């Protein structure tokens, strides 16, 4: 059997499994429960502005912490790249340094394009 037929067979079997009535029913019930819980939480927050503001501030702090975490990971990557260059024989450093700079430039450009 050709590899393409294996892929097609797998997709068909996966689709049948995904669309089985039991799976759809369970997922629909889970979504309904989630929606009800969200409605209940919103109702409580709407009735208590102080609690809503406290939640807003906590979420803001969490987002700020995630940004700090991402920045720290970026700094670790920078140090790792520098260390890697230091481990390379001097004759090869310039070329590798240029390749790394080019790679980072492309990645940063890609990230900026996404925002």
HELIX and SHEET records of a PDB file:
HELIX    1   1 UNK A    3  UNK A   18  1                                  16    
HELIX    2   2 UNK A   21  UNK A   47  1                                  27    
HELIX    3   3 UNK A   49  UNK A   87  1                                  39    
HELIX    4   4 UNK A   90  UNK A  114  1                                  25    
END                                                                             
